[in-house]
Amino acid sequence: MILGIRPEKLSIVPAHAPYTIPCIVEHREYLGHESLAHVKITPTITWYVKDIVEGVKTGDRMGLQVSPDDIHWFDPVTKMRIGK
């Protein structure tokens, strides 16, 4: 299965917060009205997070949180959404 989460549904939180996915902030982009962070989950997996909090810097070890309602699953062959 393929996991799908929209960047605006991810929240960057302190690394020690409960129920988080550990990550390292690799890069921040300021896009005027919002910002985007590139975060490394594993050496080969990078995710993107919108509207990150002030004070988060490149190299910071953080955590990611997402509501279970915002997680979507897709069939790897058909690319069709599973459920709902």
Helices and strands as residue ranges (DSSP letters): E 2-4, G 7-9, E 11-14, E 21-30, E 35-42, E 45-50, E 61-65, G 68-70, E 72-74, E 81-82
